[in-house]
Amino acid sequence: RMASTLDYNLSGNAYWIKVRDDQERVIELWWVPHWVIEPQWTPDGTDFIHHYEYRPNGESVLLHPDEVVHFRFGLDPDNHRK
């Protein structure tokens, strides 16, 4: 919880990834550092957030927005999705 609070206050964004069981129920929420996850959108802008790019250990993993809890504080003028 404190890591999420720190990210939220420092970057204006905090992220959790949902972990699901075999019946697709959310059973855990994992904190993700704000510097390894980024909202992405389609080039034509039809999807405000198409997916999140998660880069653990330098590898790129695409996550559907339903799999991410994104807390935003304010609005990033350079990226309204953050």
MARVO-217082 format. One record per atom (N, C-alpha, C): residue in three letters; residue number from 1; atom name; x, y, z. Coordinates in nm, 2 decimals, padded with zeros to 4 digits. Example, Ala and Ser with C-alpha at 12.3 -4.5 7.8 and 13.67 -1.06 7.14 Angstrom:
> code	pos	site	x	y	z
> ala	1	N	01.32	-00.57	00.78;
> ala	1	CA	01.23	-00.45	00.78;
> ala	1	C	01.32	-00.33	00.78;
> ser	2	N	01.28	-00.22	00.71;
> ser	2	CA	01.37	-00.11	00.71;
> ser	2	C	01.29	00.00	00.79;
END
This chain:
> code	pos	site	x	y	z
> arg	1	N	00.08	-00.12	00.00;
> arg	1	CA	00.00	00.00	00.00;
> arg	1	C	00.09	00.13	00.00;
> met	2	N	00.19	00.13	00.07;
> met	2	CA	00.28	00.25	00.08;
> met	2	C	00.35	00.27	-00.05;
> ala	3	N	00.39	00.17	-00.12;
> ala	3	CA	00.45	00.19	-00.25;
> ala	3	C	00.35	00.25	-00.35;
> ser	4	N	00.23	00.21	-00.35;
> ser	4	CA	00.12	00.27	-00.43;
> ser	4	C	00.11	00.42	-00.39;
> thr	5	N	00.10	00.45	-00.27;
> thr	5	CA	00.08	00.59	-00.22;
> thr	5	C	00.20	00.67	-00.26;
> leu	6	N	00.32	00.62	-00.25;
> leu	6	CA	00.44	00.69	-00.29;
> leu	6	C	00.44	00.72	-00.44;
> asp	7	N	00.41	00.62	-00.52;
> asp	7	CA	00.40	00.64	-00.67;
> asp	7	C	00.29	00.75	-00.70;
> tyr	8	N	00.18	00.74	-00.63;
> tyr	8	CA	00.07	00.83	-00.66;
> tyr	8	C	00.11	00.97	-00.63;
> asn	9	N	00.18	00.99	-00.52;
> asn	9	CA	00.22	01.13	-00.48;
> asn	9	C	00.34	01.18	-00.56;
> leu	10	N	00.43	01.09	-00.60;
> leu	10	CA	00.55	01.13	-00.68;
> leu	10	C	00.52	01.15	-00.83;
> ser	11	N	00.45	01.06	-00.89;
> ser	11	CA	00.43	01.06	-01.03;
> ser	11	C	00.29	01.10	-01.07;
> gly	12	N	00.20	01.10	-00.98;
> gly	12	CA	00.06	01.12	-01.01;
> gly	12	C	-00.02	01.00	-01.06;
> asn	13	N	00.05	00.89	-01.06;
> asn	13	CA	00.00	00.76	-01.11;
> asn	13	C	00.04	00.65	-01.02;
> ala	14	N	-00.06	00.56	-01.00;
> ala	14	CA	-00.02	00.43	-00.93;
> ala	14	C	-00.10	00.32	-01.00;
> tyr	15	N	-00.04	00.20	-01.00;
> tyr	15	CA	-00.09	00.09	-01.08;
> tyr	15	C	-00.09	-00.04	-01.00;
> trp	16	N	-00.20	-00.11	-01.02;
> trp	16	CA	-00.21	-00.25	-00.97;
> trp	16	C	-00.25	-00.34	-01.08;
> ile	17	N	-00.19	-00.46	-01.09;
> ile	17	CA	-00.23	-00.56	-01.18;
> ile	17	C	-00.31	-00.66	-01.11;
> lys	18	N	-00.42	-00.70	-01.18;
> lys	18	CA	-00.51	-00.80	-01.12;
> lys	18	C	-00.46	-00.94	-01.15;
> val	19	N	-00.46	-01.02	-01.05;
> val	19	CA	-00.43	-01.17	-01.06;
> val	19	C	-00.56	-01.24	-01.04;
> arg	20	N	-00.58	-01.33	-01.14;
> arg	20	CA	-00.71	-01.40	-01.14;
> arg	20	C	-00.69	-01.55	-01.11;
> asp	21	N	-00.79	-01.62	-01.06;
> asp	21	CA	-00.79	-01.76	-01.04;
> asp	21	C	-00.84	-01.83	-01.17;
> asp	22	N	-00.85	-01.96	-01.17;
> asp	22	CA	-00.89	-02.04	-01.28;
> asp	22	C	-01.03	-02.01	-01.32;
> gln	23	N	-01.11	-01.94	-01.24;
> gln	23	CA	-01.25	-01.91	-01.27;
> gln	23	C	-01.26	-01.76	-01.30;
> glu	24	N	-01.15	-01.70	-01.33;
> glu	24	CA	-01.14	-01.56	-01.37;
> glu	24	C	-01.18	-01.46	-01.26;
> arg	25	N	-01.18	-01.50	-01.13;
> arg	25	CA	-01.21	-01.41	-01.02;
> arg	25	C	-01.08	-01.34	-00.98;
> val	26	N	-01.08	-01.22	-00.95;
> val	26	CA	-00.97	-01.15	-00.90;
> val	26	C	-00.94	-01.20	-00.76;
> ile	27	N	-00.82	-01.25	-00.74;
> ile	27	CA	-00.78	-01.30	-00.61;
> ile	27	C	-00.66	-01.22	-00.54;
> glu	28	N	-00.59	-01.14	-00.62;
> glu	28	CA	-00.48	-01.06	-00.57;
> glu	28	C	-00.47	-00.94	-00.65;
> leu	29	N	-00.41	-00.83	-00.59;
> leu	29	CA	-00.37	-00.71	-00.66;
> leu	29	C	-00.23	-00.69	-00.64;
> trp	30	N	-00.15	-00.68	-00.75;
> trp	30	CA	-00.01	-00.66	-00.73;
> trp	30	C	00.03	-00.51	-00.77;
> trp	31	N	00.11	-00.45	-00.69;
> trp	31	CA	00.16	-00.32	-00.72;
> trp	31	C	00.26	-00.33	-00.83;
> val	32	N	00.25	-00.23	-00.92;
> val	32	CA	00.35	-00.22	-01.03;
> val	32	C	00.41	-00.08	-01.02;
> pro	33	N	00.54	-00.07	-01.02;
> pro	33	CA	00.61	00.06	-01.02;
> pro	33	C	00.57	00.14	-01.15;
> his	34	N	00.54	00.27	-01.13;
> his	34	CA	00.49	00.35	-01.24;
> his	34	C	00.59	00.36	-01.35;
> trp	35	N	00.72	00.34	-01.33;
> trp	35	CA	00.82	00.35	-01.44;
> trp	35	C	00.82	00.22	-01.53;
> val	36	N	00.75	00.12	-01.50;
> val	36	CA	00.75	00.00	-01.58;
> val	36	C	00.62	-00.03	-01.65;
> ile	37	N	00.53	00.06	-01.64;
> ile	37	CA	00.40	00.04	-01.71;
> ile	37	C	00.35	00.17	-01.77;
> glu	38	N	00.29	00.16	-01.89;
> glu	38	CA	00.25	00.28	-01.96;
> glu	38	C	00.12	00.26	-02.04;
> pro	39	N	00.02	00.35	-02.03;
> pro	39	CA	-00.10	00.33	-02.11;
> pro	39	C	-00.07	00.36	-02.25;
> gln	40	N	-00.13	00.28	-02.34;
> gln	40	CA	-00.11	00.29	-02.49;
> gln	40	C	-00.24	00.30	-02.55;
> trp	41	N	-00.25	00.36	-02.67;
> trp	41	CA	-00.37	00.38	-02.74;
> trp	41	C	-00.35	00.36	-02.89;
> thr	42	N	-00.46	00.35	-02.96;
> thr	42	CA	-00.45	00.32	-03.11;
> thr	42	C	-00.41	00.45	-03.18;
> pro	43	N	-00.34	00.44	-03.29;
> pro	43	CA	-00.29	00.56	-03.36;
> pro	43	C	-00.40	00.66	-03.40;
> asp	44	N	-00.52	00.61	-03.43;
> asp	44	CA	-00.63	00.70	-03.47;
> asp	44	C	-00.70	00.76	-03.35;
> gly	45	N	-00.67	00.71	-03.23;
> gly	45	CA	-00.73	00.76	-03.10;
> gly	45	C	-00.87	00.71	-03.07;
> thr	46	N	-00.91	00.61	-03.14;
> thr	46	CA	-01.05	00.56	-03.12;
> thr	46	C	-01.06	00.50	-02.98;
> asp	47	N	-00.95	00.44	-02.93;
> asp	47	CA	-00.95	00.38	-02.79;
> asp	47	C	-00.87	00.48	-02.71;
> phe	48	N	-00.93	00.53	-02.60;
> phe	48	CA	-00.86	00.62	-02.51;
> phe	48	C	-00.74	00.55	-02.45;
> ile	49	N	-00.76	00.42	-02.40;
> ile	49	CA	-00.66	00.34	-02.36;
> ile	49	C	-00.68	00.20	-02.42;
> his	50	N	-00.60	00.16	-02.51;
> his	50	CA	-00.62	00.03	-02.58;
> his	50	C	-00.56	-00.08	-02.50;
> his	51	N	-00.45	-00.06	-02.44;
> his	51	CA	-00.38	-00.15	-02.35;
> his	51	C	-00.27	-00.08	-02.27;
> tyr	52	N	-00.22	-00.15	-02.18;
> tyr	52	CA	-00.10	-00.11	-02.10;
> tyr	52	C	00.02	-00.19	-02.14;
> glu	53	N	00.13	-00.12	-02.16;
> glu	53	CA	00.25	-00.19	-02.19;
> glu	53	C	00.33	-00.20	-02.05;
> tyr	54	N	00.35	-00.32	-02.01;
> tyr	54	CA	00.41	-00.35	-01.89;
> tyr	54	C	00.55	-00.41	-01.92;
> arg	55	N	00.66	-00.36	-01.87;
> arg	55	CA	00.79	-00.40	-01.90;
> arg	55	C	00.87	-00.45	-01.79;
> pro	56	N	00.83	-00.57	-01.73;
> pro	56	CA	00.91	-00.63	-01.63;
> pro	56	C	01.04	-00.68	-01.68;
> asn	57	N	01.15	-00.65	-01.62;
> asn	57	CA	01.28	-00.71	-01.67;
> asn	57	C	01.31	-00.67	-01.81;
> gly	58	N	01.26	-00.56	-01.86;
> gly	58	CA	01.28	-00.52	-02.00;
> gly	58	C	01.20	-00.59	-02.11;
> glu	59	N	01.12	-00.69	-02.07;
> glu	59	CA	01.03	-00.76	-02.16;
> glu	59	C	00.90	-00.68	-02.17;
> ser	60	N	00.84	-00.68	-02.29;
> ser	60	CA	00.72	-00.61	-02.31;
> ser	60	C	00.60	-00.70	-02.30;
> val	61	N	00.51	-00.67	-02.21;
> val	61	CA	00.38	-00.75	-02.19;
> val	61	C	00.27	-00.66	-02.21;
> leu	62	N	00.17	-00.69	-02.30;
> leu	62	CA	00.06	-00.61	-02.32;
> leu	62	C	-00.06	-00.66	-02.23;
> leu	63	N	-00.12	-00.56	-02.16;
> leu	63	CA	-00.23	-00.60	-02.07;
> leu	63	C	-00.35	-00.52	-02.11;
> his	64	N	-00.46	-00.59	-02.11;
> his	64	CA	-00.59	-00.53	-02.14;
> his	64	C	-00.62	-00.43	-02.02;
> pro	65	N	-00.69	-00.32	-02.05;
> pro	65	CA	-00.72	-00.23	-01.95;
> pro	65	C	-00.81	-00.29	-01.83;
> asp	66	N	-00.88	-00.39	-01.86;
> asp	66	CA	-00.96	-00.46	-01.75;
> asp	66	C	-00.87	-00.53	-01.65;
> glu	67	N	-00.74	-00.55	-01.69;
> glu	67	CA	-00.65	-00.62	-01.60;
> glu	67	C	-00.56	-00.53	-01.51;
> val	68	N	-00.58	-00.40	-01.53;
> val	68	CA	-00.50	-00.30	-01.46;
> val	68	C	-00.59	-00.20	-01.38;
> val	69	N	-00.56	-00.17	-01.26;
> val	69	CA	-00.62	-00.06	-01.19;
> val	69	C	-00.52	00.05	-01.19;
> his	70	N	-00.57	00.16	-01.25;
> his	70	CA	-00.48	00.28	-01.27;
> his	70	C	-00.54	00.40	-01.19;
> phe	71	N	-00.47	00.44	-01.08;
> phe	71	CA	-00.51	00.56	-01.00;
> phe	71	C	-00.44	00.68	-01.06;
> arg	72	N	-00.52	00.78	-01.09;
> arg	72	CA	-00.46	00.91	-01.14;
> arg	72	C	-00.48	01.02	-01.05;
> phe	73	N	-00.38	01.10	-01.03;
> phe	73	CA	-00.39	01.22	-00.95;
> phe	73	C	-00.37	01.34	-01.04;
> gly	74	N	-00.47	01.41	-01.07;
> gly	74	CA	-00.46	01.53	-01.16;
> gly	74	C	-00.45	01.48	-01.30;
> leu	75	N	-00.39	01.56	-01.39;
> leu	75	CA	-00.38	01.53	-01.53;
> leu	75	C	-00.24	01.57	-01.58;
> asp	76	N	-00.18	01.48	-01.65;
> asp	76	CA	-00.05	01.50	-01.71;
> asp	76	C	-00.07	01.58	-01.84;
> pro	77	N	-00.02	01.71	-01.85;
> pro	77	CA	-00.05	01.79	-01.97;
> pro	77	C	00.01	01.73	-02.09;
> asp	78	N	00.12	01.64	-02.08;
> asp	78	CA	00.18	01.58	-02.19;
> asp	78	C	00.12	01.45	-02.23;
> asn	79	N	00.04	01.39	-02.15;
> asn	79	CA	-00.03	01.27	-02.18;
> asn	79	C	-00.16	01.26	-02.09;
> his	80	N	-00.27	01.29	-02.15;
> his	80	CA	-00.40	01.29	-02.08;
> his	80	C	-00.45	01.16	-02.03;
> arg	81	N	-00.38	01.05	-02.07;
> arg	81	CA	-00.41	00.92	-02.03;
> arg	81	C	-00.35	00.88	-01.90;
> lys	82	N	-00.27	00.98	-01.85;
> lys	82	CA	-00.20	00.96	-01.72;
> lys	82	C	-00.24	01.07	-01.62;
END
